[in-house]
Amino acid sequence: MRFFPGGRQVVIGEYESLIKAMTKANIPIVASCGGEGVCSRCKVLIKEGQVKSLSTGKLTGEEQEQGYVLACRSFPESHLVVEVSEESKLGVHQVVLGEGGGNLKGRADGSKPGDSILSGSNGLCAGGSGVPLFRKLCLVMPEPDINDSEDDLGRLVRVIRSVTGIKHLQTNLDVLRTLPQVLRQSGWKVTVSLTGDGRYQAVEITEVEPGHTAGQYYGLAVDIGTTSVVAQLVDLENGRVVGIKGTYNKQAAFGDDVISRIIFASEGGLGELQKAIVDTINELIEELAKEQKIKPVDIRAVVCAGNTTMSHLFLGIDPTFIRIEPYTPATNSIPAVRAGHAGLNTHPLALIRCLPGIGSYVGGDITAGVLITGMAFSGKLTLFIDIGTNGEIVLGNQEWLISCACSAGPAFEGGGLRHGMRAMRGAIEHIKIASGGADVEYKTVGGAPPVGICGSGLIDCVAGLYRAGIIDRGGNFITAGSTPRLRESIEGMEFVVSWSGESGGRVDITISEAEVKNLIRSKAAVYAGIRCMLQTVGLPAEAIDRIIIAGGFGQYINVRDAVNIGLLPDVPVEKYSYVGNSSVKGAQTALISGRAWEEIDEIIHKMTYMELSAGSTFMDEFVSALFIPHTDLNLFPSAQS
Ligand code: FES
């Protein structure tokens, strides 16, 4: 098979699907339904050759005539030449790196996120429970003599203790075997590598080098997202971020959301999923090392933040029971492991820590967000929202924290919508619809020709359709006095956001009535989750001092429109801020600061998890929120006006 653009070639057997071939050829493709043949996101164009297709999913007759097939349900019957369309590719996904998100209003004391938990001029805490995950010490040791004949290791430990105050130290056989010669040949002047912070196990002396060599050593902070993965390279000597890279998660070839990945893992695919995420991180390590001209073995500590399923899959832990009532993960708090054991191409003895979560659907990425916003140590009542396929929400202040996860469905990530897509190049990210709906203005990511609509564009679209009088409060199209953009299709009424040929677009980009209702259900789930939490603590939305939005979804969101459709609470827009990729920022903070782990312990201890499926409150709130903006208009006074 040969793939275009790019011309990559791969040999596959007749029983291997085209999607398998693309994985082999390292061509990432969107596979929202995990290869079930129902989402049609994996469509490719057969330019030459024959395939056998088991299903055509949602492909239109026109697309089938043009030669499009579903890569997940098609098998080769001859040599093939295949074109992969822009919207099916994963490689151009816009990854929210750790930088940016600068409009966060700050922590209670006015400091920036992460500031208050760092101490010392170099940002590293020294001694006691405040030690970082890795560091080097340059030591000059007293030589033994007839009056001081303590053994070599005992002498080394004594000196390290006197310098650092670390009580529990251990070492390994490799260090012991070379220790006598290294100490004597260096004239008792050595550099010691210490791995671990002593919180859960003794700090380990992992290397003793002759002379003072405390040169380069780095740490890696990783956000393991379901969709994308971001890695920051951090200089552990001064705590500075020296490089940052992001890419799509290679697991996307096995399904878009955590549920399809858990199912794939449960059916024997755990090894493949683990390999996919390890390969993804290793690629980022290679790129960062090349860019910064360092060796991957110079990376001596890794901190990962991801949702509970991603953390399980990364370490090959069975996630099966995360999706089965009563939704119990193998662990919320994964013990530290060595990089060599996990398959990462860093120093093999580098310690990997995953930030702990508090439940199957509130994982380490949310802990990272709570850490970085400082909300757990602030007098201000803060609402933290991270919306992906799941909406994860935390409400609280320095006294209490409550969290929940509501199933928003994939609509805000473009899933389940014919022209929905993630915030990739060409995605329509902002839409303005004039009254009556005849004129539509839009903006695409990267200014590229439109290929679909991403989450922020979809919110704008629903708000715009309602404002323009094209849909009613229930999301039904109002046909009377309709515009040419409103038309019948085989799937019912649809509105044309962008005509084919307009701004270089290749097809009409539409949103149907069913899709509008799907989006209303998604926004209702998120808002119902927020309402449930507020009701539990007996507070109105007005009591919230600040609302912090995290993740890729928040990057382009128009808060005003999100309030207008009833997705977010109707509080002054100034209370809203965007924190960017809080997951990688939290991981970075935990990488360089021992005190961060004390705060993390406190957060985990303080935060309660609210299971929304228990009781009827969530369902009642959900049903009430199935209107634009809500059944109770008093909850949205500014949207009304
Ligand atoms: S139809 Fe192929 S991945 Fe969904």
Residues whose N, C-alpha, C, O or C-beta is under 5 A from the ligand:
A	BS01	FES	V30 A31 S32 C33 G34 G35 E36 G37 V38 C39 S40 R41 C42 G57 L70 C72
